Every structure is written in C-alpha cells, then in structure tokens.
C-alpha cells in the first residue's frame, strides 16, 4: 500500500525515518503546521526539526527539491549548532 502524503512528509529529509511530532499549531488561514524532529540517533540531523503544512482542504504541499534544500541547509547550519545542542 502506498504511503499517504502525510506519512511521506513526516519522514526525516536526510535519513527518511518517520519523525516524532513535536507540536501542532493552527494558523489564521485554518491550515495546521506540524513540527517534527528526527528520532534516529544514527542520523546526522538527529534532534533537528522540520515543518509540515496541512492546508485547510487537507492538502499537503510537497516540494520535489525538498531533500536537496534540506541537505544544503543542514550542511550550512549543522556545524555551528552542534556544539550548542550537545550535552555538557
């Protein structure tokens, strides 16, 4: 059975393991924004989050370049943030 768009969107853009739901916020336009975090400890982006927007008509806009954009963003910001996110 093929995955739903929601199931596909909630996968970590880097390791593709389903993320853990962190929070859900309703927007003024009646869409919902979900924040997920990577829960795979072997992933380089473990603990990092991403957003999924579910429109009021239950459509989820998916971007074909999602992984490429994530990889570029992840490489740019991972190094400065890793020191701050690691436990003392």
N, C-alpha and C positions, 0 to 999 in steps of 0.2 A: 504494500500500500504506500503510495507516495506521501511525503511529508506535507503538512499544511504550510502556508506561508509563515505563520506564526512560529511553528517549530523550526523552520529554516532560519528565520531572522533571529531567534534566540540562541543560536549556536555562536560560539566564540569565533570572531572573524579570523583568528590565527590558527587555533587547534581544532576548531569545529566541534568541540564538546558542548552540549547544551549548558548554557549559563544559569546561574542562580538568580532568581528575581530579587532585586534589592528594594525597589519601591515602584509605586504606580501613582501618577499624577494626572488629574483631569485638567485639560486646557480650556480656555474660554470658548474655543470653537467646537467644543464637545468631543474632541479627539482625546485619546489617552496616550501618555508617554510612559513607557516602561523602562526602567534601568536594570540591566543585568550585569553580573560580574562573572568573570571566568573562575570556575571552581576546580580546574585541572592543575594540580601542583606541578606537573611537568611542563606546563605551558610557560613560555617566556612572559606572557601577559597575565599570569595568574593574579587575580585580585583587581585587575583593571576592569572598567565598566564600559558599556556601550548602550545606546538608546534605541528603542523601537517605538515608532509612532503608529498607533492604530487609529485610523480616521473614523469619523462618526458613522460612516457607512460600512464599518468593519473591514475596510481595505487596508493592507499594509504595503506602503510603497517600498519596494526593494530596488536597490541600485546595483547594476551589473558590475560596477567597478568597486564595490564595497571592500573586497579583500585587498585590492591594490592600494586604496586610500588608507585603509587601516594599517597596512604594513608600513606605508610611508610615515604616517602619524606616529605609529608605535616606535619606529626607529628613532625619530626625531626627539621624542619626549621620554622614552624609557630610561635612558641613562641618567638624566638629571633627577628623575623622580624615584628611581630605585633606591637610592641612598636614604631618602626620606621615608619610604614605605617599609624598609626592613626593620625588624625588631632590634632594639638596643642590646 
